[in-house]
Amino acid sequence: MRALVKTHAGPGFELHDVPTPTIRDDEVLIRVRRAGVCGTDVHIHEWDAWAAGRCKPPFVVGHEFAGDVVQAGSLVHHVKAGDRVTAEGHIVDERSVLSRTGNAHVDQSTRIIGVDRDGCFADYIAMPASNIWPLDPALSYEIGGIMDPMGNAFHTALTANIPGSVVLVTGCGPIGLFAVGICRAAGASRVIAVDVNPTRLALARQMGAHEAVQPQDAQVAVMSWTNGLGADVVLEMSGVPSAVHQAFALARPAGRVQMLGIPSRPIDIDFATEIIFKGLTVYGVVGRRMYDTWDQMSRFLRSGAFDPTPVITHRLPLEDFAEAMDVIKNGSAGKVVFEVND
């Protein structure tokens, strides 16, 4: 089969013919139809410090996908050949204390497809049957192929109290853009999106942001709407130090700050003035809650209240992986999707 492979410890990917995966008795083999490209894939492509410390080439990259089951192991009874599916890309030990107490998403033994084991930028992928999520007949492979990052946005947004709230979203990458649409669908009274990239601000407006502004204009946008009180909920999606400080500054006293963006370096925080004396609740977001976020997300998508399609700006064949990396790095893309086995 064709597969996009991280062949060595250094920059770049290579498209190769590799053996089709074989499956264990508790796994399924999936023919990939669509695969979303993520910032994590760019980190691995560029071979930055995080990738060098985490990944062990060679392996097939990619962790967001949807496709068709073509084979099921002998112990698999809830999934069969022909089923349209997507999957949770975090593979955890179901016997661990965290998994058994509903916190599998923060299990430190997690192995991620396309990072710690072979991923989905390929014609086929083998997955544990327990990680499979059925793709609703009303949803396209394209939408199924980006449910993984959408789940991050649902987790970030809907673990806060969104109905009626004034929500500030700092950082309009794909997950931030999804979050804008989710907050509108969930009944936020005002959604204010912040980014430095005009392309992404335009996409935020398409996703339903009432205002989409540059960082220097965020304070006026928030405070004028809230009579100087501040946003009820802030979704910090960028990891940029200045945006993190702005998130704390523009949250209302006793407000909530949801932290998804990952800083590239340590940040100095004045906990007394920025968090404690304001009585803020700060929630760190890791992946998706397994699997209540998936159920919640599926209901929103099935209802039609939330449409992620405007975020997808580029649809490319697997062979054009270099272009995919370029448009993400230069900021001209929203979400990029590989069309595999079309």
C-alpha positions as a Markdown table, in Angstrom:
| # | Residue | x | y | z |
|---|---|---|---|---|
| 1 | Met | 0.0 | 0.0 | 0.0 |
| 2 | Arg | 1.0 | 3.7 | -0.3 |
| 3 | Ala | 2.0 | 5.3 | 3.0 |
| 4 | Leu | 3.5 | 8.6 | 4.0 |
| 5 | Val | 6.5 | 7.6 | 6.2 |
| 6 | Lys | 8.7 | 9.4 | 8.6 |
| 7 | Thr | 11.8 | 7.5 | 7.5 |
| 8 | His | 14.5 | 9.1 | 9.6 |
| 9 | Ala | 15.4 | 11.5 | 12.5 |
| 10 | Gly | 15.3 | 14.7 | 10.5 |
| 11 | Pro | 13.1 | 17.0 | 8.4 |
| 12 | Gly | 10.8 | 15.6 | 5.8 |
| 13 | Phe | 8.4 | 12.8 | 4.9 |
| 14 | Glu | 8.6 | 10.2 | 2.1 |
| 15 | Leu | 5.8 | 8.5 | 0.2 |
| 16 | His | 6.6 | 4.8 | 0.0 |
| 17 | Asp | 5.0 | 1.4 | -0.9 |
| 18 | Val | 4.9 | -0.6 | 2.4 |
| 19 | Pro | 3.2 | -3.8 | 3.4 |
| 20 | Thr | -0.5 | -3.6 | 4.2 |
| 21 | Pro | -1.0 | -4.0 | 8.0 |
| 22 | Thr | -2.0 | -7.3 | 9.4 |
| 23 | Ile | -4.5 | -7.3 | 12.3 |
| 24 | Arg | -4.8 | -9.0 | 15.6 |
| 25 | Asp | -7.9 | -10.8 | 16.8 |
| 26 | Asp | -9.1 | -7.6 | 18.6 |
| 27 | Glu | -8.4 | -5.2 | 15.7 |
| 28 | Val | -10.0 | -4.1 | 12.5 |
| 29 | Leu | -8.4 | -3.1 | 9.2 |
| 30 | Ile | -9.7 | 0.1 | 7.7 |
| 31 | Arg | -9.4 | 1.5 | 4.2 |
| 32 | Val | -8.7 | 5.1 | 4.6 |
| 33 | Arg | -10.9 | 7.5 | 2.6 |
| 34 | Arg | -10.1 | 10.9 | 4.2 |
| 35 | Ala | -7.4 | 12.0 | 6.6 |
| 36 | Gly | -7.0 | 15.4 | 8.3 |
| 37 | Val | -3.6 | 17.1 | 8.5 |
| 38 | Cys | -2.7 | 18.5 | 11.9 |
| 39 | Gly | -0.1 | 20.9 | 13.4 |
| 40 | Thr | 1.4 | 17.8 | 15.1 |
| 41 | Asp | 2.2 | 16.4 | 11.6 |
| 42 | Val | 4.0 | 19.6 | 10.8 |
| 43 | His | 6.1 | 19.3 | 14.0 |
| 44 | Ile | 7.0 | 15.8 | 13.0 |
| 45 | His | 7.8 | 16.9 | 9.4 |
| 46 | Glu | 10.0 | 19.7 | 10.6 |
| 47 | Trp | 11.6 | 17.5 | 13.3 |
| 48 | Asp | 11.5 | 20.1 | 16.1 |
| 49 | Ala | 12.6 | 19.4 | 19.7 |
| 50 | Trp | 9.3 | 17.9 | 20.7 |
| 51 | Ala | 9.3 | 15.5 | 17.7 |
| 52 | Ala | 12.9 | 14.5 | 18.3 |
| 53 | Gly | 12.2 | 13.8 | 21.9 |
| 54 | Arg | 9.0 | 11.8 | 21.3 |
| 55 | Cys | 9.0 | 10.0 | 18.0 |
| 56 | Lys | 11.0 | 7.0 | 16.9 |
| 57 | Pro | 11.3 | 6.6 | 13.0 |
| 58 | Pro | 10.5 | 4.9 | 10.9 |
| 59 | Phe | 6.7 | 5.0 | 11.1 |
| 60 | Val | 3.6 | 6.0 | 9.1 |
| 61 | Val | 2.4 | 9.5 | 10.1 |
| 62 | Gly | -1.2 | 10.9 | 10.5 |
| 63 | His | -3.8 | 10.5 | 13.2 |
| 64 | Glu | -7.1 | 11.9 | 11.9 |
| 65 | Phe | -9.1 | 9.8 | 9.5 |
| 66 | Ala | -12.3 | 8.1 | 8.3 |
| 67 | Gly | -12.9 | 5.1 | 6.1 |
| 68 | Asp | -14.4 | 1.7 | 5.6 |
| 69 | Val | -13.8 | -1.4 | 7.6 |
| 70 | Val | -12.5 | -4.2 | 5.3 |
| 71 | Gln | -11.6 | -6.9 | 7.9 |
| 72 | Ala | -12.4 | -7.5 | 11.5 |
| 73 | Gly | -10.5 | -9.8 | 13.9 |
| 74 | Ser | -12.1 | -13.0 | 15.3 |
| 75 | Leu | -12.8 | -11.4 | 18.7 |
| 76 | Val | -14.6 | -8.3 | 17.1 |
| 77 | His | -18.4 | -8.5 | 17.1 |
| 78 | His | -19.6 | -4.9 | 17.1 |
| 79 | Val | -17.8 | -3.8 | 13.9 |
| 80 | Lys | -17.9 | -5.6 | 10.6 |
| 81 | Ala | -16.6 | -5.3 | 7.1 |
| 82 | Gly | -18.4 | -2.5 | 5.2 |
| 83 | Asp | -19.0 | -0.2 | 8.2 |
| 84 | Arg | -18.2 | 3.4 | 7.7 |
| 85 | Val | -16.1 | 4.5 | 10.7 |
| 86 | Thr | -13.7 | 7.0 | 12.2 |
| 87 | Ala | -11.6 | 6.4 | 15.4 |
| 88 | Glu | -10.2 | 7.8 | 18.5 |
| 89 | Gly | -6.4 | 8.0 | 17.9 |
| 90 | His | -5.3 | 7.8 | 21.5 |
| 91 | Ile | -4.8 | 4.2 | 22.4 |
| 92 | Val | -4.8 | 3.6 | 26.2 |
| 93 | Asp | -4.6 | 0.8 | 28.7 |
| 94 | Glu | -8.2 | 0.0 | 29.5 |
| 95 | Arg | -7.1 | -1.6 | 32.8 |
| 96 | Ser | -5.4 | 1.5 | 34.2 |
| 97 | Val | -6.9 | 3.5 | 37.1 |
| 98 | Leu | -7.4 | 6.5 | 34.9 |
| 99 | Ser | -9.2 | 4.6 | 32.2 |
| 100 | Arg | -11.4 | 2.9 | 34.8 |
| 101 | Thr | -12.3 | 6.2 | 36.4 |
| 102 | Gly | -13.3 | 7.9 | 33.2 |
| 103 | Asn | -10.1 | 9.8 | 32.7 |
| 104 | Ala | -8.5 | 7.8 | 29.9 |
| 105 | His | -7.8 | 11.0 | 28.0 |
| 106 | Val | -5.1 | 11.9 | 30.5 |
| 107 | Asp | -3.6 | 8.4 | 30.9 |
| 108 | Gln | 0.2 | 8.9 | 30.6 |
| 109 | Ser | 0.6 | 5.5 | 29.0 |
| 110 | Thr | -1.3 | 6.7 | 26.0 |
| 111 | Arg | 0.1 | 5.8 | 22.6 |
| 112 | Ile | -1.0 | 8.0 | 19.6 |
| 113 | Ile | -1.3 | 6.7 | 16.1 |
| 114 | Gly | 1.0 | 8.6 | 13.7 |
| 115 | Val | 3.2 | 9.5 | 16.6 |
| 116 | Asp | 4.0 | 6.5 | 18.7 |
| 117 | Arg | 2.8 | 3.8 | 16.2 |
| 118 | Asp | 1.9 | 3.7 | 12.5 |
| 119 | Gly | -0.8 | 6.2 | 11.5 |
| 120 | Cys | -3.4 | 6.9 | 8.9 |
| 121 | Phe | -1.7 | 8.7 | 6.0 |
| 122 | Ala | -1.9 | 5.5 | 4.1 |
| 123 | Asp | -4.3 | 3.3 | 2.1 |
| 124 | Tyr | -5.0 | 1.2 | 5.2 |
| 125 | Ile | -4.6 | 1.3 | 8.9 |
| 126 | Ala | -5.0 | -1.3 | 11.7 |
| 127 | Met | -6.9 | -0.1 | 14.8 |
| 128 | Pro | -8.0 | -1.6 | 18.1 |
| 129 | Ala | -11.8 | -2.3 | 17.7 |
| 130 | Ser | -12.4 | -0.6 | 21.0 |
| 131 | Asn | -11.2 | 2.7 | 19.5 |
| 132 | Ile | -13.6 | 2.6 | 16.5 |
| 133 | Trp | -16.4 | 5.2 | 16.3 |
| 134 | Pro | -19.3 | 4.6 | 13.8 |
| 135 | Leu | -19.7 | 7.3 | 11.2 |
| 136 | Asp | -23.3 | 8.4 | 11.0 |
| 137 | Pro | -24.8 | 7.8 | 7.6 |
| 138 | Ala | -25.6 | 11.5 | 7.3 |
| 139 | Leu | -22.0 | 12.5 | 7.7 |
| 140 | Ser | -19.4 | 12.5 | 4.9 |
| 141 | Tyr | -16.0 | 10.8 | 5.1 |
| 142 | Glu | -14.6 | 14.3 | 5.1 |
| 143 | Ile | -16.3 | 15.3 | 8.3 |
| 144 | Gly | -15.5 | 11.9 | 9.8 |
| 145 | Gly | -11.9 | 12.5 | 8.9 |
| 146 | Ile | -11.6 | 15.6 | 11.1 |
| 147 | Met | -13.7 | 14.5 | 14.1 |
| 148 | Asp | -10.5 | 13.9 | 16.1 |
| 149 | Pro | -9.5 | 17.7 | 16.2 |
| 150 | Met | -13.2 | 18.7 | 16.3 |
| 151 | Gly | -13.4 | 16.6 | 19.5 |
| 152 | Asn | -10.7 | 18.7 | 21.0 |
| 153 | Ala | -12.8 | 21.8 | 20.3 |
| 154 | Phe | -15.9 | 20.2 | 21.8 |
| 155 | His | -14.0 | 19.2 | 24.9 |
| 156 | Thr | -12.6 | 22.7 | 25.3 |
| 157 | Ala | -15.9 | 24.5 | 24.8 |
| 158 | Leu | -18.5 | 22.3 | 26.3 |
| 159 | Thr | -16.7 | 21.6 | 29.6 |
| 160 | Ala | -17.5 | 25.2 | 30.3 |
| 161 | Asn | -21.0 | 26.8 | 30.7 |
| 162 | Ile | -21.6 | 28.2 | 27.2 |
| 163 | Pro | -25.3 | 29.0 | 26.9 |
| 164 | Gly | -25.8 | 32.7 | 27.4 |
| 165 | Ser | -22.1 | 33.4 | 28.0 |
| 166 | Val | -19.8 | 35.9 | 26.4 |
| 167 | Val | -17.0 | 33.8 | 25.0 |
| 168 | Leu | -13.6 | 34.9 | 24.0 |
| 169 | Val | -11.6 | 32.6 | 21.7 |
| 170 | Thr | -7.9 | 33.4 | 21.5 |
| 171 | Gly | -6.3 | 31.7 | 18.5 |
| 172 | Cys | -8.1 | 30.8 | 15.3 |
| 173 | Gly | -6.3 | 27.8 | 14.1 |
| 174 | Pro | -8.6 | 24.9 | 13.0 |
| 175 | Ile | -9.5 | 23.9 | 16.5 |
| 176 | Gly | -10.2 | 27.5 | 17.5 |
| 177 | Leu | -12.4 | 27.9 | 14.5 |
| 178 | Phe | -14.3 | 24.8 | 15.3 |
| 179 | Ala | -14.8 | 26.1 | 18.8 |
| 180 | Val | -16.3 | 29.4 | 17.5 |
| 181 | Gly | -19.0 | 27.4 | 15.7 |
| 182 | Ile | -19.6 | 25.1 | 18.6 |
| 183 | Cys | -20.1 | 28.1 | 21.0 |
| 184 | Arg | -22.6 | 29.6 | 18.6 |
| 185 | Ala | -24.4 | 26.3 | 18.3 |
| 186 | Ala | -24.4 | 25.9 | 22.1 |
| 187 | Gly | -26.1 | 29.3 | 22.6 |
| 188 | Ala | -23.3 | 31.7 | 23.5 |
| 189 | Ser | -24.7 | 35.3 | 23.6 |
| 190 | Arg | -21.5 | 36.7 | 22.1 |
| 191 | Val | -18.5 | 35.0 | 20.6 |
| 192 | Ile | -15.3 | 37.2 | 20.1 |
| 193 | Ala | -12.5 | 35.6 | 18.1 |
| 194 | Val | -8.9 | 36.9 | 18.2 |
| 195 | Asp | -6.0 | 36.2 | 15.9 |
| 196 | Val | -3.2 | 38.0 | 14.0 |
| 197 | Asn | -4.0 | 36.3 | 10.7 |
| 198 | Pro | -6.6 | 38.0 | 8.5 |
| 199 | Thr | -7.4 | 34.7 | 6.7 |
| 200 | Arg | -8.2 | 33.0 | 9.9 |
| 201 | Leu | -10.3 | 36.0 | 11.2 |
| 202 | Ala | -12.3 | 35.8 | 8.0 |
| 203 | Leu | -12.9 | 32.1 | 8.6 |
| 204 | Ala | -13.9 | 32.9 | 12.2 |
| 205 | Arg | -16.6 | 35.2 | 10.9 |
| 206 | Gln | -17.8 | 32.4 | 8.6 |
| 207 | Met | -18.0 | 30.1 | 11.6 |
| 208 | Gly | -20.2 | 32.6 | 13.4 |
| 209 | Ala | -18.0 | 34.9 | 15.4 |
| 210 | His | -19.9 | 38.1 | 16.2 |
| 211 | Glu | -16.5 | 39.9 | 16.2 |
| 212 | Ala | -13.2 | 38.7 | 14.9 |
| 213 | Val | -10.4 | 41.1 | 15.9 |
| 214 | Gln | -6.6 | 41.5 | 16.2 |
| 215 | Pro | -5.2 | 41.1 | 19.7 |
| 216 | Gln | -4.8 | 44.8 | 20.2 |
| 217 | Asp | -8.5 | 45.3 | 19.7 |
| 218 | Ala | -9.7 | 42.4 | 21.9 |
| 219 | Gln | -9.9 | 44.4 | 25.2 |
| 220 | Val | -12.3 | 47.0 | 23.7 |
| 221 | Ala | -14.4 | 44.2 | 22.0 |
| 222 | Val | -14.8 | 42.3 | 25.3 |
| 223 | Met | -15.1 | 45.1 | 27.8 |
| 224 | Ser | -17.5 | 47.3 | 25.7 |
| 225 | Trp | -19.9 | 44.3 | 25.4 |
| 226 | Thr | -19.7 | 43.3 | 29.1 |
| 227 | Asn | -19.8 | 46.7 | 30.6 |
| 228 | Gly | -16.2 | 46.3 | 31.8 |
| 229 | Leu | -16.7 | 43.0 | 33.5 |
| 230 | Gly | -14.9 | 40.6 | 31.1 |
| 231 | Ala | -15.7 | 37.4 | 29.2 |
| 232 | Asp | -17.5 | 34.7 | 31.1 |
| 233 | Val | -15.5 | 32.0 | 29.3 |
| 234 | Val | -12.1 | 32.3 | 27.5 |
| 235 | Leu | -10.9 | 29.5 | 25.2 |
| 236 | Glu | -7.2 | 29.9 | 24.9 |
| 237 | Met | -6.3 | 27.9 | 21.7 |
| 238 | Ser | -3.0 | 29.4 | 20.7 |
| 239 | Gly | -0.3 | 28.8 | 23.3 |
| 240 | Val | 1.2 | 32.2 | 22.5 |
| 241 | Pro | 2.5 | 33.7 | 25.8 |
| 242 | Ser | 0.9 | 37.1 | 25.1 |
| 243 | Ala | -2.4 | 35.4 | 24.4 |
| 244 | Val | -2.3 | 33.4 | 27.6 |
| 245 | His | -1.8 | 36.6 | 29.6 |
| 246 | Gln | -4.6 | 38.2 | 27.6 |
| 247 | Ala | -6.9 | 35.3 | 28.4 |
| 248 | Phe | -6.4 | 35.8 | 32.1 |
| 249 | Ala | -6.7 | 39.6 | 31.8 |
| 250 | Leu | -10.0 | 39.6 | 29.8 |
| 251 | Ala | -11.8 | 36.8 | 31.8 |
| 252 | Arg | -14.3 | 38.2 | 34.3 |
| 253 | Pro | -13.8 | 37.7 | 38.0 |
| 254 | Ala | -14.9 | 34.2 | 38.9 |
| 255 | Gly | -14.7 | 33.4 | 35.1 |
| 256 | Arg | -13.3 | 30.3 | 33.5 |
| 257 | Val | -10.3 | 29.9 | 31.2 |
| 258 | Gln | -10.0 | 26.7 | 29.1 |
| 259 | Met | -6.4 | 26.0 | 28.1 |
| 260 | Leu | -5.9 | 24.0 | 24.9 |
| 261 | Gly | -2.9 | 25.9 | 23.3 |
| 262 | Ile | 0.5 | 24.4 | 24.1 |
| 263 | Pro | 3.2 | 27.0 | 24.7 |
| 264 | Ser | 6.6 | 26.3 | 23.0 |
| 265 | Arg | 8.4 | 27.4 | 26.1 |
| 266 | Pro | 7.7 | 28.0 | 29.8 |
| 267 | Ile | 5.7 | 31.1 | 30.6 |
| 268 | Asp | 6.0 | 33.3 | 33.7 |
| 269 | Ile | 2.5 | 33.7 | 35.3 |
| 270 | Asp | 1.7 | 36.0 | 38.2 |
| 271 | Phe | -0.7 | 33.5 | 39.8 |
| 272 | Ala | -1.7 | 36.0 | 42.6 |
| 273 | Thr | -3.0 | 38.8 | 40.3 |
| 274 | Glu | -3.8 | 36.9 | 37.1 |
| 275 | Ile | -5.6 | 33.9 | 38.6 |
| 276 | Ile | -6.0 | 33.7 | 42.4 |
| 277 | Phe | -7.3 | 37.2 | 43.2 |
| 278 | Lys | -9.7 | 37.0 | 40.3 |
| 279 | Gly | -11.0 | 33.7 | 41.5 |
| 280 | Leu | -10.6 | 32.1 | 38.0 |
| 281 | Thr | -11.2 | 28.5 | 37.2 |
| 282 | Val | -8.5 | 27.2 | 34.8 |
| 283 | Tyr | -9.1 | 23.9 | 33.0 |
| 284 | Gly | -6.3 | 22.1 | 31.0 |
| 285 | Val | -7.6 | 20.3 | 27.9 |
| 286 | Val | -6.0 | 17.1 | 26.6 |
| 287 | Gly | -7.6 | 15.4 | 23.6 |
| 288 | Arg | -11.1 | 14.2 | 23.9 |
| 289 | Arg | -13.0 | 12.7 | 26.9 |
| 290 | Met | -13.3 | 9.0 | 25.9 |
| 291 | Tyr | -16.0 | 8.6 | 24.8 |
| 292 | Asp | -18.5 | 11.1 | 26.1 |
| 293 | Thr | -17.0 | 13.9 | 23.9 |
| 294 | Trp | -17.4 | 11.6 | 20.9 |
| 295 | Asp | -21.1 | 11.1 | 21.7 |
| 296 | Gln | -21.7 | 14.8 | 22.3 |
| 297 | Met | -19.9 | 15.7 | 19.0 |
| 298 | Ser | -21.9 | 13.2 | 17.0 |
| 299 | Arg | -25.2 | 14.6 | 18.3 |
| 300 | Phe | -24.2 | 18.2 | 17.4 |
| 301 | Leu | -23.1 | 17.1 | 13.9 |
| 302 | Arg | -26.2 | 14.9 | 13.3 |
| 303 | Ser | -28.5 | 17.8 | 14.3 |
| 304 | Gly | -27.1 | 20.1 | 11.7 |
| 305 | Ala | -26.6 | 22.9 | 14.3 |
| 306 | Phe | -22.9 | 22.9 | 13.8 |
| 307 | Asp | -21.2 | 22.8 | 10.4 |
| 308 | Pro | -17.4 | 22.5 | 10.3 |
| 309 | Thr | -17.1 | 22.6 | 6.5 |
| 310 | Pro | -16.1 | 26.3 | 6.2 |
| 311 | Val | -12.9 | 25.5 | 8.1 |
| 312 | Ile | -11.7 | 23.1 | 5.4 |
| 313 | Thr | -9.8 | 25.2 | 2.9 |
| 314 | His | -7.6 | 22.6 | 1.2 |
| 315 | Arg | -8.4 | 19.1 | -0.2 |
| 316 | Leu | -5.3 | 17.4 | -1.5 |
| 317 | Pro | -4.1 | 14.0 | -2.7 |
| 318 | Leu | -1.6 | 12.2 | -0.5 |
| 319 | Glu | 1.1 | 12.8 | -3.1 |
| 320 | Asp | 0.8 | 16.6 | -2.4 |
| 321 | Phe | 2.0 | 16.3 | 1.2 |
| 322 | Ala | 4.7 | 19.0 | 0.6 |
| 323 | Glu | 2.0 | 21.5 | -0.3 |
| 324 | Ala | 0.0 | 20.5 | 2.7 |
| 325 | Met | 2.9 | 21.3 | 5.0 |
| 326 | Asp | 3.6 | 24.6 | 3.2 |
| 327 | Val | 0.1 | 26.0 | 3.5 |
| 328 | Ile | -0.1 | 25.2 | 7.1 |
| 329 | Lys | 3.2 | 26.7 | 7.9 |
| 330 | Asn | 2.6 | 29.9 | 6.0 |
| 331 | Gly | -0.8 | 30.4 | 7.6 |
| 332 | Ser | -2.9 | 30.4 | 4.4 |
| 333 | Ala | -4.9 | 27.3 | 5.3 |
| 334 | Gly | -7.7 | 26.5 | 7.7 |
| 335 | Lys | -8.0 | 22.7 | 7.8 |
| 336 | Val | -6.2 | 20.6 | 5.2 |
| 337 | Val | -7.7 | 17.2 | 4.3 |
| 338 | Phe | -6.0 | 14.4 | 2.3 |
| 339 | Glu | -8.3 | 12.6 | -0.2 |
| 340 | Val | -7.2 | 9.0 | 0.0 |
| 341 | Asn | -8.7 | 6.1 | -2.0 |
| 342 | Asp | -11.3 | 8.6 | -3.4 |
